[in-house]
Amino acid sequence: MGRLFTIGYSGQDMRSFIGLLSANRVDVVCDVRSTPYSNYKPDFSRGPFRRHLNIAGMKYVFLGDELGARPKDRSCYVAGQATYDRIAKSDFFAKGLARLRSGVEQLNLALVCSESDPIECHRAVLICRNLNDLRSRIVHIHSDGSLECQGSLDERLVSKHETAPPPLLRNPNLWDSAVSAAYIKQADAIAYRERFPVVDSENIS
């Protein structure tokens, strides 16, 4: 069984970024950006990015259509904002998760997006949140090379949103509720919002 890493390239150059992937023996990079291009860091645009990874001995797979934060499906939006709960229930998202589950059976995968901190990115708050069966194999790589498990990320989110119950009342059920509440708050805070929301004709009276 392999591991499922996540990493963001913000604040890094290609050499240091590939160094982090190599240090963790990543076999396949799964690009989960809906739009895999970067004017600020052109090396991380889809074509150049794939070439750099291939030279380093890693494969590149684009999964932005299945696992991106800006889906094309209009049913995933409410008032111009992407809704993680709706995305998570979609067929295309389920297909993307199935591809991750299949790949991690034998290889080390890395979900790649731009944000350096995973709690600020859908790769952790949406994708990893819906991979509870792989929870023990999820590892978030930070820009300084430190590693964070999904459980530690949960704790950071709960602390950030102050959803934890009092220490004397903490039991598994209350903790699970606190974690769920923190994810809901964080999803609402970071989910993609359209600059000019599209109004669906069926909602016009």
C-alpha positions in Angstrom: 0.0 0.0 0.0 1.2 3.5 -0.8 0.6 6.8 0.9 -1.4 9.8 -0.2 0.5 13.1 0.2 -0.7 16.6 -0.4 1.4 19.6 -1.1 1.1 23.2 -2.3 3.7 25.0 -4.5 3.1 28.6 -3.2 6.4 30.1 -2.0 8.6 27.4 -3.7 10.7 27.2 -6.8 10.6 24.0 -8.9 13.8 22.6 -7.6 12.8 22.8 -3.9 9.3 21.5 -4.7 10.6 18.5 -6.5 13.1 18.0 -3.7 10.2 17.6 -1.3 8.4 15.2 -3.5 11.5 13.1 -4.0 12.3 13.1 -0.3 8.9 11.5 0.3 9.3 9.0 -2.6 6.3 10.3 -4.5 5.6 8.2 -7.7 2.6 10.1 -9.2 1.6 13.8 -8.9 -2.1 14.3 -9.1 -2.9 17.9 -10.2 -6.2 18.8 -8.6 -6.3 22.4 -9.8 -9.4 23.2 -11.9 -7.3 25.5 -14.0 -3.7 24.0 -14.1 -2.0 27.2 -15.1 0.0 29.9 -13.3 1.0 33.3 -14.6 2.9 34.0 -11.4 4.8 30.7 -11.5 4.8 29.5 -15.2 6.9 26.5 -14.4 3.9 25.1 -12.5 1.6 25.4 -15.5 0.4 22.1 -16.8 2.9 21.5 -19.7 6.1 22.7 -18.1 5.1 21.1 -14.7 4.6 17.7 -16.3 8.0 17.9 -18.1 9.8 18.8 -14.9 8.2 16.0 -13.0 8.9 13.5 -15.8 12.6 14.5 -15.8 12.6 13.8 -12.1 11.2 10.4 -12.6 7.6 11.1 -11.5 4.4 10.8 -13.4 1.8 13.6 -13.8 -2.0 13.1 -13.8 -4.5 15.9 -14.2 -7.5 15.4 -12.0 -8.9 18.9 -12.0 -12.1 17.9 -13.8 -12.9 15.4 -11.2 -11.4 16.8 -8.0 -11.0 20.5 -8.7 -12.5 23.3 -6.5 -14.2 25.0 -9.4 -16.4 22.4 -11.1 -18.2 23.1 -14.4 -21.4 21.5 -13.1 -23.7 24.4 -12.2 -25.6 22.3 -9.7 -22.5 22.5 -7.4 -23.0 26.3 -6.9 -25.3 28.3 -4.6 -25.4 32.0 -5.2 -22.2 31.9 -7.1 -20.2 29.9 -4.5 -19.0 26.4 -5.0 -20.5 24.2 -2.3 -18.2 21.4 -1.0 -21.2 19.3 0.2 -22.7 19.3 -3.3 -19.4 18.6 -5.0 -18.7 15.6 -2.6 -22.1 14.1 -3.7 -21.4 14.4 -7.4 -20.6 11.4 -9.7 -17.5 13.1 -11.2 -16.0 13.6 -7.7 -16.7 10.0 -6.8 -14.9 8.9 -9.9 -11.9 11.0 -9.0 -11.8 9.5 -5.5 -12.0 6.1 -7.0 -8.9 6.8 -9.1 -7.0 7.9 -6.0 -8.0 4.8 -4.1 -6.9 2.6 -7.0 -3.6 4.4 -7.4 -2.6 4.4 -3.7 -3.0 0.6 -3.6 0.5 0.3 -5.1 2.0 3.8 -5.4 2.7 7.0 -3.4 0.5 9.7 -4.8 0.6 13.5 -4.1 -2.3 15.8 -4.5 -0.9 19.2 -5.7 -2.5 22.6 -5.6 -1.2 26.1 -5.1 -1.9 26.9 -1.4 1.0 26.2 0.9 -1.1 25.5 4.0 -3.5 22.5 3.5 -6.2 23.9 5.7 -6.5 26.8 3.2 -7.0 24.4 0.3 -9.7 22.1 -1.0 -7.1 19.2 -1.3 -7.5 18.8 2.5 -10.8 20.3 3.3 -12.7 18.7 0.5 -10.8 15.7 -1.0 -9.0 14.3 2.1 -12.1 14.9 4.2 -14.0 12.5 2.0 -11.3 9.8 2.1 -11.8 8.5 5.6 -10.9 5.0 4.5 -7.4 6.2 3.6 -7.1 8.5 6.6 -4.2 6.6 8.1 -2.2 7.0 4.9 -2.8 10.8 4.3 0.2 13.0 4.9 0.4 16.8 4.3 3.8 18.1 3.2 4.6 21.6 4.3 7.1 23.9 2.6 9.7 23.5 5.3 9.6 19.7 4.8 7.6 18.9 7.9 4.8 16.4 7.7 1.3 16.6 9.1 -1.2 13.7 9.4 -4.9 14.2 8.9 -5.6 13.9 12.6 -3.3 16.8 13.4 -5.0 18.9 10.6 -8.3 18.2 12.2 -7.1 19.5 15.5 -5.8 22.7 13.9 -9.1 23.3 12.2 -11.0 22.7 15.4 -8.7 25.1 17.2 -9.0 27.7 14.4 -12.8 27.7 14.5 -13.1 27.1 18.3 -15.6 24.3 17.8 -14.2 21.9 20.4 -16.3 20.9 23.4 -15.0 21.6 26.9 -12.3 19.2 28.0 -14.4 17.4 30.6 -17.2 16.8 28.0 -15.0 15.5 25.3 -16.0 12.0 24.0 -15.7 10.5 20.5 -19.1 11.7 19.5 -18.7 15.2 20.6 -15.2 15.4 19.1 -16.5 14.1 15.7 -19.2 16.8 15.8 -16.6 19.5 16.6 -14.4 18.3 13.6 -17.4 18.3 11.3 -18.4 21.8 12.4 -14.9 23.0 11.8 -14.8 21.6 8.3 -18.1 23.2 7.4 -16.9 26.6 8.6 -13.6 26.2 6.8 -15.3 25.0 3.6 -17.5 28.1 3.6 -14.5 30.3 4.2 -12.3 29.0 1.3 -14.7 27.7 -1.3 -14.5 29.3 -4.7 -16.7 32.3 -5.2 -17.5 33.6 -8.7 -16.7 37.3 -9.2 -19.8 37.6 -11.3 -22.2 34.9 -10.2 -24.2 33.2 -13.0 -27.9 33.3 -12.4 -29.6 30.0 -13.5 -32.7 30.6 -15.5 -34.7 28.1 -13.4 -34.2 30.3 -10.4 -35.7 33.4 -12.1 -39.4 33.9 -11.4 
